Amino acid sequence: MKYPVHLVEDDADVREALALLLHTFGYGVNSFDSATSFLQRTPADAVGCVVADVRMAGMSGIQLLEKLQADPWPLPVVIITGHGDMALCRRAFKAGAVDFLGKPIDEHALLEAVQAGMTRLDTWASAHQERTGASQRLEHLSARESEIIGMIADGLSTKEIARKLDLSPRTVEKHRAGIALKVGTGSVADLVKLVLSAT
């Protein structure tokens, strides 16, 4: 999927040139002249790959990257700079940057970095969808069934669960049958995967 590119650059000429380049390769581009204006975007949860300059008035591109990485579903960020140094580069990658590109920007390097950001978004979207689906399946369980499936995920046997909950093994098996019916699988491996996917 092609998400938009959020271009955050305070130099109008550079912003215009990069937007034109990205448009040429089929990307929708939202341009911002500062990190602050980007953070005020509408809708605020609009996904996309961020391309941000390091040196800008107010919040820097690195600070924007670090702020975005604190989100539950962080947007991928490509950092661009005309004043790069090893310390900045290291800080950017440590904070989760997709790439760190020096100016003048090599168009092929930029396009590769943006594509890598798009791939990262696809991966996160798939993981989010899987987590949401797993959570929805588990919502149908009773409190006791949720307790038991958690113990199954922890590797406990029916007898061990029965002892811990002061139930008969037969009762635990009945609960397991109810769990299997509600979530669509009785396989221990699938139940473990379901619990892990929801966390």
C-alpha positions as a Markdown table, in Angstrom:
| # | Residue | x | y | z |
|---|---|---|---|---|
| 1 | Met | 0.0 | 0.0 | 0.0 |
| 2 | Lys | 1.2 | 3.5 | -0.8 |
| 3 | Tyr | 0.8 | 5.7 | 2.3 |
| 4 | Pro | 1.4 | 9.5 | 1.9 |
| 5 | Val | 4.7 | 11.1 | 2.7 |
| 6 | His | 4.8 | 13.8 | 5.4 |
| 7 | Leu | 7.6 | 16.1 | 4.3 |
| 8 | Val | 8.8 | 18.3 | 7.2 |
| 9 | Glu | 11.3 | 20.8 | 6.0 |
| 10 | Asp | 11.7 | 24.6 | 6.8 |
| 11 | Asp | 13.5 | 25.4 | 3.6 |
| 12 | Ala | 10.8 | 26.2 | 1.0 |
| 13 | Asp | 13.0 | 25.5 | -2.0 |
| 14 | Val | 14.1 | 22.1 | -0.7 |
| 15 | Arg | 10.6 | 21.3 | 0.4 |
| 16 | Glu | 9.2 | 22.1 | -3.0 |
| 17 | Ala | 12.0 | 20.1 | -4.9 |
| 18 | Leu | 11.5 | 17.0 | -2.7 |
| 19 | Ala | 7.7 | 17.2 | -2.9 |
| 20 | Leu | 8.0 | 17.3 | -6.7 |
| 21 | Leu | 10.4 | 14.3 | -6.8 |
| 22 | Leu | 8.1 | 12.2 | -4.6 |
| 23 | His | 5.0 | 13.2 | -6.6 |
| 24 | Thr | 6.8 | 12.1 | -9.8 |
| 25 | Phe | 7.2 | 8.6 | -8.3 |
| 26 | Gly | 3.5 | 8.4 | -7.4 |
| 27 | Tyr | 3.5 | 9.4 | -3.7 |
| 28 | Gly | 1.0 | 11.8 | -2.2 |
| 29 | Val | 2.9 | 14.4 | -0.2 |
| 30 | Asn | 1.8 | 16.5 | 2.7 |
| 31 | Ser | 4.3 | 19.4 | 3.2 |
| 32 | Phe | 5.0 | 21.1 | 6.6 |
| 33 | Asp | 7.4 | 23.9 | 7.4 |
| 34 | Ser | 8.0 | 22.8 | 11.0 |
| 35 | Ala | 7.7 | 19.9 | 13.3 |
| 36 | Thr | 5.0 | 21.8 | 15.2 |
| 37 | Ser | 2.8 | 22.2 | 12.2 |
| 38 | Phe | 3.2 | 18.5 | 11.3 |
| 39 | Leu | 2.1 | 17.5 | 14.8 |
| 40 | Gln | -1.0 | 19.7 | 14.4 |
| 41 | Arg | -1.9 | 17.9 | 11.2 |
| 42 | Thr | -5.5 | 16.8 | 10.5 |
| 43 | Pro | -6.4 | 14.1 | 11.1 |
| 44 | Ala | -3.9 | 13.8 | 13.9 |
| 45 | Asp | -3.7 | 10.0 | 13.4 |
| 46 | Ala | -2.9 | 10.2 | 9.7 |
| 47 | Val | -0.4 | 7.5 | 8.9 |
| 48 | Gly | 2.5 | 7.8 | 6.4 |
| 49 | Cys | 6.2 | 8.0 | 6.1 |
| 50 | Val | 7.8 | 11.1 | 7.6 |
| 51 | Val | 10.8 | 12.8 | 5.9 |
| 52 | Ala | 12.1 | 15.4 | 8.4 |
| 53 | Asp | 15.1 | 17.8 | 8.3 |
| 54 | Val | 17.3 | 17.9 | 11.4 |
| 55 | Arg | 17.8 | 21.6 | 11.8 |
| 56 | Met | 14.5 | 23.5 | 12.0 |
| 57 | Ala | 13.3 | 26.4 | 14.1 |
| 58 | Gly | 11.7 | 25.0 | 17.3 |
| 59 | Met | 11.6 | 21.2 | 17.4 |
| 60 | Ser | 14.3 | 19.5 | 15.4 |
| 61 | Gly | 13.8 | 16.5 | 13.2 |
| 62 | Ile | 15.6 | 14.3 | 15.7 |
| 63 | Gln | 13.3 | 15.5 | 18.5 |
| 64 | Leu | 10.3 | 14.9 | 16.3 |
| 65 | Leu | 11.5 | 11.4 | 15.6 |
| 66 | Glu | 12.0 | 10.7 | 19.3 |
| 67 | Lys | 8.5 | 12.1 | 20.1 |
| 68 | Leu | 6.9 | 9.9 | 17.3 |
| 69 | Gln | 8.7 | 6.8 | 18.5 |
| 70 | Ala | 6.9 | 7.1 | 21.9 |
| 71 | Asp | 3.5 | 6.5 | 20.2 |
| 72 | Pro | 2.0 | 3.1 | 20.3 |
| 73 | Trp | 2.1 | 2.9 | 16.5 |
| 74 | Pro | 5.1 | 5.1 | 15.7 |
| 75 | Leu | 5.4 | 6.5 | 12.2 |
| 76 | Pro | 8.6 | 5.6 | 10.3 |
| 77 | Val | 10.9 | 8.6 | 9.9 |
| 78 | Val | 13.6 | 9.3 | 7.4 |
| 79 | Ile | 16.0 | 12.0 | 8.6 |
| 80 | Ile | 17.6 | 14.4 | 6.2 |
| 81 | Thr | 20.3 | 17.0 | 7.0 |
| 82 | Gly | 22.9 | 19.3 | 5.5 |
| 83 | His | 24.9 | 19.3 | 8.8 |
| 84 | Gly | 25.2 | 15.6 | 9.6 |
| 85 | Asp | 27.7 | 14.2 | 12.0 |
| 86 | Met | 28.3 | 10.8 | 13.5 |
| 87 | Ala | 26.7 | 11.7 | 16.9 |
| 88 | Leu | 23.5 | 12.9 | 15.2 |
| 89 | Cys | 23.4 | 9.8 | 12.9 |
| 90 | Arg | 23.9 | 7.5 | 15.9 |
| 91 | Arg | 21.1 | 9.3 | 17.8 |
| 92 | Ala | 18.8 | 9.0 | 14.9 |
| 93 | Phe | 19.2 | 5.3 | 14.3 |
| 94 | Lys | 19.1 | 4.6 | 18.1 |
| 95 | Ala | 15.7 | 6.4 | 18.1 |
| 96 | Gly | 14.4 | 4.2 | 15.3 |
| 97 | Ala | 15.0 | 6.2 | 12.1 |
| 98 | Val | 14.5 | 4.4 | 8.8 |
| 99 | Asp | 17.5 | 6.2 | 7.3 |
| 100 | Phe | 19.8 | 9.2 | 7.7 |
| 101 | Leu | 20.5 | 11.1 | 4.5 |
| 102 | Gly | 22.8 | 14.0 | 3.8 |
| 103 | Lys | 22.1 | 16.9 | 1.5 |
| 104 | Pro | 22.1 | 17.3 | -1.4 |
| 105 | Ile | 19.7 | 14.3 | -1.3 |
| 106 | Asp | 20.4 | 11.4 | -3.6 |
| 107 | Glu | 17.0 | 10.8 | -5.1 |
| 108 | His | 17.5 | 7.0 | -5.3 |
| 109 | Ala | 18.6 | 6.8 | -1.7 |
| 110 | Leu | 15.5 | 8.9 | -0.7 |
| 111 | Leu | 13.1 | 6.7 | -2.6 |
| 112 | Glu | 14.6 | 3.5 | -1.2 |
| 113 | Ala | 14.3 | 5.0 | 2.4 |
| 114 | Val | 10.7 | 6.0 | 1.8 |
| 115 | Gln | 9.9 | 2.6 | 0.4 |
| 116 | Ala | 11.5 | 1.0 | 3.5 |
| 117 | Gly | 9.3 | 3.2 | 5.6 |
| 118 | Met | 6.2 | 2.1 | 3.7 |
| 119 | Thr | 7.2 | -1.5 | 4.2 |
| 120 | Arg | 7.5 | -0.9 | 7.9 |
| 121 | Leu | 4.0 | 0.6 | 8.0 |
| 122 | Asp | 2.6 | -2.5 | 6.2 |
| 123 | Thr | 4.3 | -4.7 | 8.8 |
| 124 | Trp | 2.9 | -2.6 | 11.7 |
| 125 | Ala | -0.6 | -2.6 | 10.1 |
| 126 | Ser | -0.6 | -6.4 | 9.8 |
| 127 | Ala | 0.6 | -6.8 | 13.4 |
| 128 | His | -2.1 | -4.4 | 14.6 |
| 129 | Gln | -4.8 | -6.2 | 12.6 |
| 130 | Glu | -3.6 | -9.6 | 14.1 |
| 131 | Arg | -3.6 | -8.2 | 17.6 |
| 132 | Thr | -7.0 | -6.6 | 17.2 |
| 133 | Gly | -8.5 | -9.9 | 15.8 |
| 134 | Ala | -7.0 | -11.9 | 18.6 |
| 135 | Ser | -8.3 | -9.5 | 21.3 |
| 136 | Gln | -11.8 | -9.7 | 19.8 |
| 137 | Arg | -11.8 | -13.5 | 19.9 |
| 138 | Leu | -10.7 | -13.5 | 23.5 |
| 139 | Glu | -13.4 | -11.0 | 24.5 |
| 140 | His | -16.0 | -13.7 | 24.3 |
| 141 | Leu | -14.4 | -15.7 | 27.1 |
| 142 | Ser | -15.7 | -15.7 | 30.6 |
| 143 | Ala | -13.5 | -14.6 | 33.5 |
| 144 | Arg | -12.7 | -18.3 | 34.3 |
| 145 | Glu | -12.0 | -19.2 | 30.7 |
| 146 | Ser | -9.7 | -16.2 | 30.4 |
| 147 | Glu | -7.8 | -17.4 | 33.5 |
| 148 | Ile | -7.5 | -20.9 | 32.1 |
| 149 | Ile | -6.4 | -19.9 | 28.6 |
| 150 | Gly | -3.7 | -17.7 | 30.3 |
| 151 | Met | -2.5 | -20.8 | 32.2 |
| 152 | Ile | -2.5 | -22.9 | 29.0 |
| 153 | Ala | -0.4 | -20.2 | 27.4 |
| 154 | Asp | 2.0 | -20.4 | 30.4 |
| 155 | Gly | 2.5 | -24.1 | 29.6 |
| 156 | Leu | 0.5 | -25.6 | 32.4 |
| 157 | Ser | -1.2 | -29.0 | 31.9 |
| 158 | Thr | -4.9 | -29.7 | 32.7 |
| 159 | Lys | -3.9 | -31.3 | 36.0 |
| 160 | Glu | -1.7 | -28.4 | 37.0 |
| 161 | Ile | -4.5 | -25.9 | 36.2 |
| 162 | Ala | -7.0 | -28.0 | 38.1 |
| 163 | Arg | -4.6 | -28.0 | 41.2 |
| 164 | Lys | -4.0 | -24.2 | 41.0 |
| 165 | Leu | -7.7 | -23.3 | 40.7 |
| 166 | Asp | -8.9 | -26.0 | 43.0 |
| 167 | Leu | -11.0 | -27.6 | 40.3 |
| 168 | Ser | -11.4 | -31.1 | 39.1 |
| 169 | Pro | -9.5 | -32.0 | 35.8 |
| 170 | Arg | -12.9 | -32.8 | 34.3 |
| 171 | Thr | -14.1 | -29.3 | 35.0 |
| 172 | Val | -11.0 | -27.8 | 33.5 |
| 173 | Glu | -11.5 | -29.9 | 30.4 |
| 174 | Lys | -15.1 | -28.6 | 30.1 |
| 175 | His | -13.8 | -25.1 | 30.3 |
| 176 | Arg | -11.2 | -25.9 | 27.6 |
| 177 | Ala | -14.0 | -27.2 | 25.4 |
| 178 | Gly | -15.9 | -24.0 | 25.9 |
| 179 | Ile | -12.8 | -22.0 | 25.1 |
| 180 | Ala | -12.2 | -24.0 | 21.9 |
| 181 | Leu | -15.7 | -23.4 | 20.8 |
| 182 | Lys | -15.6 | -19.7 | 21.4 |
| 183 | Val | -12.2 | -19.0 | 19.8 |
| 184 | Gly | -12.4 | -21.6 | 17.0 |
| 185 | Thr | -9.5 | -23.8 | 18.0 |
| 186 | Gly | -8.6 | -26.3 | 20.7 |
| 187 | Ser | -4.9 | -26.7 | 19.7 |
| 188 | Val | -2.6 | -25.8 | 22.5 |
| 189 | Ala | -0.2 | -24.2 | 20.0 |
| 190 | Asp | -3.0 | -22.1 | 18.5 |
| 191 | Leu | -4.2 | -21.1 | 21.9 |
| 192 | Val | -0.7 | -20.0 | 22.9 |
| 193 | Lys | -0.3 | -18.0 | 19.7 |
| 194 | Leu | -3.7 | -16.4 | 20.2 |
| 195 | Val | -2.9 | -15.2 | 23.7 |
| 196 | Leu | 0.6 | -13.9 | 22.6 |
| 197 | Ser | -0.9 | -12.1 | 19.5 |
| 198 | Ala | -3.4 | -10.2 | 21.8 |
| 199 | Thr | -0.6 | -8.8 | 24.0 |
